[in-house]
Amino acid sequence: MNDRAAKRGVENAVPMDQEISTNWTENPDVAIVGAGSAGIAAARRLLASGLTVMVLEARHRIGGRTVTRRFKGHPVDLGAHWLHAGPINPLVKLGRLRGEPLRRAPVNGHFFVRGRPGTATERAALDRAFDRADRAMTQAAKAREDQPAADVLPPMGPQGRRVAAIHGLVSGRPLDEVSLHDFPSMEYSDNLFIAGGLGAYVGRLAHHLPVRLGTAVHGVDWSGEGVRLETSAGTLRARTVIVTAPMAVLQREAIRFAPALPHPVAEAINGFTQGVYEHVILHWPDSPFRGADRLASLTGTHRQPPGLLTRIDGTPFHFFELDQPTASSFDRRDAHAPYRYARAVLAEQFGHRAIRHLAAMHGTAWRHDPWSRASWAVVPPGLYAIRDSLKASVGERIWFAGEALSRAQWGTAGGAWEEGERAAGEIAAQLR
Ligand SMILES: Cc1cc2nc3c(=O)[nH]c(=O)nc-3n(C[C@H](O)[C@H](O)[C@H](O)COP(=O)(O)OP(=O)(O)OC[C@H]3O[C@@H](n4cnc5c(N)ncnc54)[C@H](O)[C@@H]3O)c2cc1C
């Protein structure tokens, strides 16, 4: 591991596009807890409806789990990077309207077997295994009671391990811990990227919104009229509140509700498990991959990365992705263990000579960040209804929003945006 490069990378990293308004309205119609995708979408929608809004954000930056930083002059996303499910993703639709620099994600990835390009036959075998798995899960989800997604996977021969690993990565947990009914709802087939990073784009969408940074909400009192918010900047009042804090944060009771939330709502919040997906950001100018933005399947070796995105935006930067079991295995080890792991896996595939100019720049740890605690919320088998259980308002004063509530686009910035707009639309209709 190149420790000095990693340290330098973090030091050079600066948040991008953070122009917000400090012109706050006291006692607004709506207080919004959290300035991530859901909170920004809600604020825009409410302001467009003529209501007054104040966004309260615990961190000293906006964007939540979307954030772009510069490494060696290049913008790199530390959180969300893909615009998934293009045809239904509201951030794609809005990006097109705004003339944002969207580009399609390539569909053909690289395929290597122990350091050599795989043959057409080997590639076709993997593609067939994916098709079989997808068909089995989609059909079973239509026909059967909820159960672990892993239980309906057909036998897939030697390819089975890779298929399960990739689905486990994008689900946030191994498939035996994921609801079958949650699995097929997300369309991965039509993806886009945005030049300059998704975090920077979400930041642009927050321009001039009234956001109070460094303002953590610790309590929501809805015992009287409206809501009273206990925050690190004192007590604030509003007529209603939208809470977009991640489920894993709410589970730790970072926000106390008085009176307590109704039992079904509290139970839904506590039903989610922590989805884990972490980037190790690699700078690898002479990597064996050609072209921009292509996923690489590295097979035939003992250890295989479930996700490797190569030459992001045509730069020397690559994402080496860590799934939940791998990331968790580093939890009691030193901070550089993920970098050593990424190097060891790539050396096993391509040899030590091929990685001599590879530098690990940064490893994310969203699962330990007190304001995220996870990459996204996962629904365990048997609890598929919990996303919907959070959609109704609590006493017509508290709404929840965020990626966890989206059924069609769970775990994504687009899903969070959609849910922020939904909650805002309901409040606008009520307050009007
Ligand atoms: C490494 C990684 C990769 C990912 N890749 C993708 C991808 O490629 N594509 C994709 O679409 N999605 C991806 N995701 C998921 C995506 O980032 C999230 O689903 C989405 O950004 C969540 O938006 P949100 O508004 O629901 O929550 P957040 O973005 O987490 O926003 C919630 C905000 O609330 C704030 N907050 C929390 N508690 C409090 C409090 N008590 N008081 C005040 N503020 C509080 C937080 O600081 C945060 O800013 C990825 C996530 C990670 C971590």
PDBQT file of the ligand as one rigid body, heavy atoms in Angstrom, charges set to zero:
ROOT
HETATM    1  C1  LIG A 501     -20.376   4.132  -1.395  1.00  0.00    +0.000 C 
HETATM    2  C2  LIG A 501     -21.783   4.313  -1.872  1.00  0.00    +0.000 A 
HETATM    3  C3  LIG A 501     -22.083   4.125  -3.205  1.00  0.00    +0.000 A 
HETATM    4  C4  LIG A 501     -23.372   4.317  -3.672  1.00  0.00    +0.000 A 
HETATM    5  N1  LIG A 501     -23.604   4.192  -4.996  1.00  0.00    +0.000 NA
HETATM    6  C5  LIG A 501     -24.779   4.603  -5.494  1.00  0.00    +0.000 A 
HETATM    7  C6  LIG A 501     -24.929   4.781  -6.884  1.00  0.00    +0.000 A 
HETATM    8  O1  LIG A 501     -24.001   4.532  -7.662  1.00  0.00    +0.000 OA
HETATM    9  N2  LIG A 501     -26.119   5.260  -7.342  1.00  0.00    +0.000 N 
HETATM   10  C7  LIG A 501     -27.139   5.598  -6.496  1.00  0.00    +0.000 A 
HETATM   11  O2  LIG A 501     -28.175   6.079  -6.953  1.00  0.00    +0.000 OA
HETATM   12  N3  LIG A 501     -27.020   5.436  -5.156  1.00  0.00    +0.000 NA
HETATM   13  C8  LIG A 501     -25.854   4.977  -4.642  1.00  0.00    +0.000 A 
HETATM   14  N4  LIG A 501     -25.674   4.935  -3.296  1.00  0.00    +0.000 N 
HETATM   15  C9  LIG A 501     -26.818   5.216  -2.401  1.00  0.00    +0.000 C 
HETATM   16  C10 LIG A 501     -27.159   6.709  -2.358  1.00  0.00    +0.000 C 
HETATM   17  O3  LIG A 501     -26.007   7.430  -2.045  1.00  0.00    +0.000 OA
HETATM   18  C11 LIG A 501     -28.235   6.939  -1.314  1.00  0.00    +0.000 C 
HETATM   19  O4  LIG A 501     -29.315   6.048  -1.517  1.00  0.00    +0.000 OA
HETATM   20  C12 LIG A 501     -28.816   8.355  -1.355  1.00  0.00    +0.000 C 
HETATM   21  O5  LIG A 501     -27.813   9.318  -1.535  1.00  0.00    +0.000 OA
HETATM   22  C13 LIG A 501     -29.576   8.608  -0.065  1.00  0.00    +0.000 C 
HETATM   23  O6  LIG A 501     -30.163   9.892  -0.051  1.00  0.00    +0.000 OA
HETATM   24  P1  LIG A 501     -31.047  10.329   1.200  1.00  0.00    +0.000 P 
HETATM   25  O7  LIG A 501     -31.448  11.721   0.977  1.00  0.00    +0.000 OA
HETATM   26  O8  LIG A 501     -32.092   9.301   1.445  1.00  0.00    +0.000 OA
HETATM   27  O9  LIG A 501     -30.056  10.201   2.454  1.00  0.00    +0.000 OA
HETATM   28  P2  LIG A 501     -28.711  10.978   2.734  1.00  0.00    +0.000 P 
HETATM   29  O10 LIG A 501     -28.021  11.325   1.470  1.00  0.00    +0.000 OA
HETATM   30  O11 LIG A 501     -27.954  10.166   3.717  1.00  0.00    +0.000 OA
HETATM   31  O12 LIG A 501     -29.203  12.338   3.391  1.00  0.00    +0.000 OA
HETATM   32  C14 LIG A 501     -29.618  12.412   4.720  1.00  0.00    +0.000 C 
HETATM   33  C15 LIG A 501     -28.990  13.621   5.364  1.00  0.00    +0.000 C 
HETATM   34  O13 LIG A 501     -29.464  13.714   6.709  1.00  0.00    +0.000 OA
HETATM   35  C16 LIG A 501     -28.401  14.195   7.506  1.00  0.00    +0.000 C 
HETATM   36  N5  LIG A 501     -28.725  13.830   8.893  1.00  0.00    +0.000 N 
HETATM   37  C17 LIG A 501     -28.733  12.606   9.451  1.00  0.00    +0.000 A 
HETATM   38  N6  LIG A 501     -29.145  12.675  10.726  1.00  0.00    +0.000 NA
HETATM   39  C18 LIG A 501     -29.407  13.980  10.968  1.00  0.00    +0.000 A 
HETATM   40  C19 LIG A 501     -29.861  14.700  12.130  1.00  0.00    +0.000 A 
HETATM   41  N7  LIG A 501     -30.146  14.065  13.266  1.00  0.00    +0.000 N 
HETATM   42  N8  LIG A 501     -30.014  16.035  12.039  1.00  0.00    +0.000 NA
HETATM   43  C20 LIG A 501     -29.744  16.700  10.871  1.00  0.00    +0.000 A 
HETATM   44  N9  LIG A 501     -29.294  16.070   9.760  1.00  0.00    +0.000 NA
HETATM   45  C21 LIG A 501     -29.143  14.717   9.809  1.00  0.00    +0.000 A 
HETATM   46  C22 LIG A 501     -27.183  13.513   6.940  1.00  0.00    +0.000 C 
HETATM   47  O14 LIG A 501     -25.985  14.180   7.291  1.00  0.00    +0.000 OA
HETATM   48  C23 LIG A 501     -27.474  13.563   5.445  1.00  0.00    +0.000 C 
HETATM   49  O15 LIG A 501     -26.925  14.712   4.838  1.00  0.00    +0.000 OA
HETATM   50  C24 LIG A 501     -24.391   4.711  -2.783  1.00  0.00    +0.000 A 
HETATM   51  C25 LIG A 501     -24.104   4.900  -1.437  1.00  0.00    +0.000 A 
HETATM   52  C26 LIG A 501     -22.813   4.713  -0.980  1.00  0.00    +0.000 A 
HETATM   53  C27 LIG A 501     -22.515   4.966   0.466  1.00  0.00    +0.000 C 
ENDROOT
TORSDOF 0
